[in-house]
Amino acid sequence: MENDNNLSSQATNQMPNIQQEKLSEKRKEALENLKRAVQELYLEYDEYKASKNTE
């Protein structure tokens, strides 16, 4: 019985770690999306500046 409780407690303790890993992956994904968006904005701004210089 003691062993069953111990296993249950270990499984419960591992749950937050799995959630943390998923959260960490989501954060990495979000950071990559932000980086991509910022790069696109810089490109659009460069195109805008270039079009203003030709006018």
VEXMI-539529 format. One record per residue (C-alpha): x negated, y, z. Coordinates in nm, 3 decimals, padded with zeros to 5 digits. Layout:
// residues N
NODE  x  y  z
NODE  X  Y  Z
...
END
This chain:
// residues 55
NODE  x  y  z
NODE  00.000  00.000  00.000
NODE  -00.281  00.237  00.089
NODE  -00.441  00.161  -00.247
NODE  -00.117  00.248  -00.434
NODE  -00.098  00.583  -00.259
NODE  -00.460  00.649  -00.345
NODE  -00.400  00.575  -00.715
NODE  -00.092  00.794  -00.717
NODE  -00.286  01.077  -00.558
NODE  -00.565  01.042  -00.815
NODE  -00.317  01.055  -01.101
NODE  -00.156  01.365  -00.954
NODE  -00.495  01.529  -00.911
NODE  -00.583  01.463  -01.274
NODE  -00.264  01.623  -01.409
NODE  -00.379  01.984  -01.352
NODE  -00.709  01.903  -01.526
NODE  -00.523  01.782  -01.836
NODE  -00.309  02.097  -01.829
NODE  -00.621  02.310  -01.789
NODE  -00.781  02.140  -02.090
NODE  -00.470  02.206  -02.299
NODE  -00.465  02.567  -02.181
NODE  -00.833  02.601  -02.263
NODE  -00.768  02.467  -02.615
NODE  -00.481  02.711  -02.659
NODE  -00.704  02.997  -02.544
NODE  -00.975  02.897  -02.793
NODE  -00.713  02.879  -03.067
NODE  -00.574  03.220  -02.971
NODE  -00.924  03.370  -02.969
NODE  -00.995  03.231  -03.316
NODE  -00.665  03.375  -03.441
NODE  -00.753  03.714  -03.293
NODE  -01.098  03.710  -03.452
NODE  -00.943  03.625  -03.788
NODE  -00.685  03.903  -03.752
NODE  -00.950  04.160  -03.660
NODE  -01.162  04.059  -03.960
NODE  -00.860  04.099  -04.187
NODE  -00.792  04.443  -04.039
NODE  -01.151  04.550  -04.101
NODE  -01.126  04.431  -04.461
NODE  -00.800  04.619  -04.513
NODE  -00.950  04.931  -04.357
NODE  -01.257  04.907  -04.582
NODE  -01.028  04.877  -04.885
NODE  -00.828  05.177  -04.762
NODE  -01.143  05.386  -04.717
NODE  -01.268  05.284  -05.062
NODE  -00.936  05.384  -05.220
NODE  -00.947  05.721  -05.042
NODE  -01.299  05.785  -05.173
NODE  -01.193  05.724  -05.533
NODE  -00.901  05.967  -05.517
END
